[in-house]
């Protein structure tokens, strides 16, 4: 995708990510909410970080996550312990503590995706404090 970076420079578009812009643009008219795309991107990123090394996933669409207030829907629903039990396999964790450890590890290793000065808020997008607090 170096060609898109070169295009951004050549045309002086001053875009943080032409790839993210294209993905958002291409989603228009598909009938699929872009928040769903960002959620899938985020889950793939979290799973990739659990694998480590070259297997990681770059969550391109999360450039737009700052426009999203609160946790993604799947994590907001995980406020219910019952729902969290259903999705924990998708996240590749056994419990909330393991998820919390993974998020802390990402932050400690400084492996958060960045676009110049922008980055994502892991605990905000997961709503970590509220996961599993109700039955």
Phi and psi in degrees as GROMACS dihedral restraints (atoms count N, CA, C in turn):
[ dihedral_restraints ]
;  ai    aj    ak    al  type     phi  dphi    fc
    3     4     5     6     1   -58.2    20    10
    4     5     6     7     1   -32.3    20    10
    6     7     8     9     1   -61.9    20    10
    7     8     9    10     1   -35.3    20    10
    9    10    11    12     1   -70.0    20    10
   10    11    12    13     1   -36.2    20    10
   12    13    14    15     1   -64.9    20    10
   13    14    15    16     1   -41.0    20    10
   15    16    17    18     1   -65.6    20    10
   16    17    18    19     1   -38.6    20    10
   18    19    20    21     1   -63.0    20    10
   19    20    21    22     1   -42.2    20    10
   21    22    23    24     1   -58.9    20    10
   22    23    24    25     1   -43.0    20    10
   24    25    26    27     1   -70.8    20    10
   25    26    27    28     1   -47.9    20    10
   27    28    29    30     1   -60.3    20    10
   28    29    30    31     1   -43.2    20    10
   30    31    32    33     1   -89.6    20    10
   31    32    33    34     1     0.7    20    10
   33    34    35    36     1    51.2    20    10
   34    35    36    37     1    48.5    20    10
   36    37    38    39     1   -73.9    20    10
   37    38    39    40     1   -26.7    20    10
   39    40    41    42     1    57.8    20    10
   40    41    42    43     1    38.9    20    10
   42    43    44    45     1   -95.3    20    10
   43    44    45    46     1   142.0    20    10
   45    46    47    48     1   -67.6    20    10
   46    47    48    49     1   -36.7    20    10
   48    49    50    51     1  -154.5    20    10
   49    50    51    52     1   108.7    20    10
   51    52    53    54     1   -65.0    20    10
   52    53    54    55     1   -34.9    20    10
   54    55    56    57     1   -60.9    20    10
   55    56    57    58     1   -46.3    20    10
   57    58    59    60     1   -62.8    20    10
   58    59    60    61     1   -41.3    20    10
   60    61    62    63     1   -60.5    20    10
   61    62    63    64     1   -43.4    20    10
   63    64    65    66     1   -65.1    20    10
   64    65    66    67     1   -41.7    20    10
   66    67    68    69     1   -62.8    20    10
   67    68    69    70     1   -42.4    20    10
   69    70    71    72     1   -65.3    20    10
   70    71    72    73     1   -43.5    20    10
   72    73    74    75     1   -62.6    20    10
   73    74    75    76     1   -45.3    20    10
   75    76    77    78     1   -67.5    20    10
   76    77    78    79     1   -21.8    20    10
   78    79    80    81     1   -74.6    20    10
   79    80    81    82     1   -24.1    20    10
   81    82    83    84     1   -57.7    20    10
   82    83    84    85     1   129.5    20    10
   84    85    86    87     1    84.0    20    10
   85    86    87    88     1     3.3    20    10
   87    88    89    90     1   -84.6    20    10
   88    89    90    91     1   -15.1    20    10
   90    91    92    93     1    85.2    20    10
   91    92    93    94     1    -2.1    20    10
   93    94    95    96     1  -105.3    20    10
   94    95    96    97     1   126.7    20    10
   96    97    98    99     1   -64.6    20    10
   97    98    99   100     1   134.7    20    10
   99   100   101   102     1   -63.7    20    10
  100   101   102   103     1   -25.8    20    10
  102   103   104   105     1   -62.5    20    10
  103   104   105   106     1   -32.7    20    10
  105   106   107   108     1   -66.7    20    10
  106   107   108   109     1   -38.9    20    10
  108   109   110   111     1   -64.3    20    10
  109   110   111   112     1   -45.0    20    10
  111   112   113   114     1   -63.4    20    10
  112   113   114   115     1   -38.3    20    10
  114   115   116   117     1   -62.2    20    10
  115   116   117   118     1   -47.4    20    10
  117   118   119   120     1   -61.2    20    10
  118   119   120   121     1   -42.6    20    10
  120   121   122   123     1   -60.0    20    10
  121   122   123   124     1   -42.2    20    10
  123   124   125   126     1   -66.0    20    10
  124   125   126   127     1   -43.7    20    10
  126   127   128   129     1   -64.1    20    10
  127   128   129   130     1   -41.9    20    10
  129   130   131   132     1   -62.5    20    10
  130   131   132   133     1   -38.4    20    10
  132   133   134   135     1   -62.4    20    10
  133   134   135   136     1   -48.1    20    10
  135   136   137   138     1   -61.4    20    10
  136   137   138   139     1   -42.4    20    10
  138   139   140   141     1   -65.6    20    10
  139   140   141   142     1   -41.3    20    10
  141   142   143   144     1   -61.7    20    10
  142   143   144   145     1   -38.4    20    10
  144   145   146   147     1   -67.0    20    10
  145   146   147   148     1   -27.2    20    10
  147   148   149   150     1   -72.6    20    10
  148   149   150   151     1   -25.5    20    10
  150   151   152   153     1   -83.0    20    10
  151   152   153   154     1   -30.2    20    10
  153   154   155   156     1    72.7    20    10
  154   155   156   157     1   174.7    20    10
  156   157   158   159     1    59.6    20    10
  157   158   159   160     1  -145.2    20    10
  159   160   161   162     1   -73.2    20    10
  160   161   162   163     1    -9.2    20    10
  162   163   164   165     1   -81.0    20    10
  163   164   165   166     1    -1.2    20    10
  165   166   167   168     1   -60.2    20    10
  166   167   168   169     1   164.8    20    10
  168   169   170   171     1  -121.0    20    10
  169   170   171   172     1   129.2    20    10
  171   172   173   174     1   -92.1    20    10
  172   173   174   175     1   114.6    20    10
  174   175   176   177     1   -81.7    20    10
  175   176   177   178     1    76.8    20    10
  177   178   179   180     1   -55.0    20    10
  178   179   180   181     1   -41.1    20    10
  180   181   182   183     1   -71.9    20    10
  181   182   183   184     1   -16.3    20    10
  183   184   185   186     1   -70.0    20    10
  184   185   186   187     1    -3.9    20    10
  186   187   188   189     1   -55.7    20    10
  187   188   189   190     1   -31.7    20    10
  189   190   191   192     1   -90.0    20    10
  190   191   192   193     1    -0.1    20    10
  192   193   194   195     1   -66.0    20    10
  193   194   195   196     1   -22.8    20    10
  195   196   197   198     1   -66.7    20    10
  196   197   198   199     1   -17.2    20    10
  198   199   200   201     1   -86.6    20    10
  199   200   201   202     1    -2.0    20    10
  201   202   203   204     1  -107.3    20    10
  202   203   204   205     1   114.9    20    10
  204   205   206   207     1   -93.3    20    10
  205   206   207   208     1   132.0    20    10
  207   208   209   210     1    88.1    20    10
  208   209   210   211     1  -177.6    20    10
  210   211   212   213     1   -75.8    20    10
  211   212   213   214     1   156.9    20    10
  213   214   215   216     1   -62.4    20    10
  214   215   216   217     1   154.9    20    10
  216   217   218   219     1   -54.2    20    10
  217   218   219   220     1   -43.5    20    10
  219   220   221   222     1   -60.2    20    10
  220   221   222   223     1   -34.8    20    10
  222   223   224   225     1   -80.7    20    10
  223   224   225   226     1   -33.6    20    10
  225   226   227   228     1   -63.2    20    10
  226   227   228   229     1   -39.2    20    10
  228   229   230   231     1   -68.5    20    10
  229   230   231   232     1   -25.8    20    10
  231   232   233   234     1   -72.3    20    10
  232   233   234   235     1     3.4    20    10
  234   235   236   237     1   -58.6    20    10
  235   236   237   238     1   -32.8    20    10
  237   238   239   240     1   -78.7    20    10
  238   239   240   241     1   124.7    20    10
  240   241   242   243     1   -59.2    20    10
  241   242   243   244     1   -36.6    20    10
  243   244   245   246     1   -61.4    20    10
  244   245   246   247     1   -42.4    20    10
  246   247   248   249     1   -69.6    20    10
  247   248   249   250     1   -41.2    20    10
  249   250   251   252     1   -59.0    20    10
  250   251   252   253     1   -39.8    20    10
  252   253   254   255     1   -59.6    20    10
  253   254   255   256     1   -32.7    20    10
  255   256   257   258     1   -73.6    20    10
  256   257   258   259     1   -32.6    20    10
  258   259   260   261     1  -102.3    20    10
  259   260   261   262     1    -6.7    20    10
  261   262   263   264     1   -60.4    20    10
  262   263   264   265     1   -32.3    20    10
  264   265   266   267     1   -65.7    20    10
  265   266   267   268     1   -37.8    20    10
  267   268   269   270     1   -60.5    20    10
  268   269   270   271     1   -37.5    20    10
  270   271   272   273     1   -82.7    20    10
  271   272   273   274     1   -13.2    20    10
  273   274   275   276     1    75.4    20    10
  274   275   276   277     1    32.8    20    10
  276   277   278   279     1  -129.8    20    10
  277   278   279   280     1   160.8    20    10
  279   280   281   282     1   -96.4    20    10
  280   281   282   283     1   -24.4    20    10
  282   283   284   285     1  -160.7    20    10
  283   284   285   286     1   175.6    20    10
  285   286   287   288     1   -62.0    20    10
  286   287   288   289     1   -38.8    20    10
  288   289   290   291     1   -61.2    20    10
  289   290   291   292     1   -40.0    20    10
  291   292   293   294     1   -65.5    20    10
  292   293   294   295     1   -39.6    20    10
  294   295   296   297     1   -63.3    20    10
  295   296   297   298     1   -45.3    20    10
  297   298   299   300     1   -61.1    20    10
  298   299   300   301     1   -41.3    20    10
  300   301   302   303     1   -63.6    20    10
  301   302   303   304     1   -39.7    20    10
  303   304   305   306     1   -64.1    20    10
  304   305   306   307     1   -44.3    20    10
  306   307   308   309     1   -63.9    20    10
  307   308   309   310     1   -42.8    20    10
  309   310   311   312     1   -63.1    20    10
  310   311   312   313     1   -39.0    20    10
  312   313   314   315     1   -63.4    20    10
  313   314   315   316     1   -41.7    20    10
  315   316   317   318     1   -60.3    20    10
  316   317   318   319     1   -44.5    20    10
  318   319   320   321     1   -66.8    20    10
  319   320   321   322     1   -45.5    20    10
  321   322   323   324     1   -63.4    20    10
  322   323   324   325     1   -37.5    20    10
  324   325   326   327     1   -81.3    20    10
  325   326   327   328     1    -0.9    20    10
  327   328   329   330     1    56.7    20    10
  328   329   330   331     1    47.0    20    10
  330   331   332   333     1  -105.8    20    10
  331   332   333   334     1    20.0    20    10
  333   334   335   336     1   -72.1    20    10
  334   335   336   337     1   137.9    20    10
  336   337   338   339     1   -64.5    20    10
  337   338   339   340     1   141.4    20    10
  339   340   341   342     1  -132.3    20    10
  340   341   342   343     1   144.8    20    10
  342   343   344   345     1  -129.0    20    10
  343   344   345   346     1    98.2    20    10
  345   346   347   348     1    53.4    20    10
  346   347   348   349     1  -109.2    20    10
  348   349   350   351     1   -98.5    20    10
  349   350   351   352     1    -2.5    20    10
  351   352   353   354     1   -89.6    20    10
  352   353   354   355     1   143.5    20    10
  354   355   356   357     1  -147.5    20    10
  355   356   357   358     1  -177.9    20    10
  357   358   359   360     1  -105.6    20    10
  358   359   360   361     1   158.6    20    10
  360   361   362   363     1  -105.9    20    10
  361   362   363   364     1    99.6    20    10
  363   364   365   366     1   -60.1    20    10
  364   365   366   367     1   -47.4    20    10
  366   367   368   369     1   -69.4    20    10
  367   368   369   370     1   -30.1    20    10
  369   370   371   372     1   -70.8    20    10
  370   371   372   373     1   -42.5    20    10
  372   373   374   375     1   -72.2    20    10
  373   374   375   376     1   -25.5    20    10
  375   376   377   378     1   -94.6    20    10
  376   377   378   379     1   -17.8    20    10
  378   379   380   381     1    60.6    20    10
  379   380   381   382     1    37.5    20    10
  381   382   383   384     1   -48.9    20    10
  382   383   384   385     1   -41.5    20    10
  384   385   386   387     1   -61.5    20    10
  385   386   387   388     1   -25.8    20    10
  387   388   389   390     1  -103.2    20    10
  388   389   390   391     1    -0.8    20    10
  390   391   392   393     1   -67.6    20    10
  391   392   393   394     1   128.4    20    10
  393   394   395   396     1    70.3    20    10
  394   395   396   397     1    20.9    20    10
  396   397   398   399     1   -84.2    20    10
  397   398   399   400     1   -12.1    20    10
  399   400   401   402     1  -130.1    20    10
  400   401   402   403     1   163.6    20    10
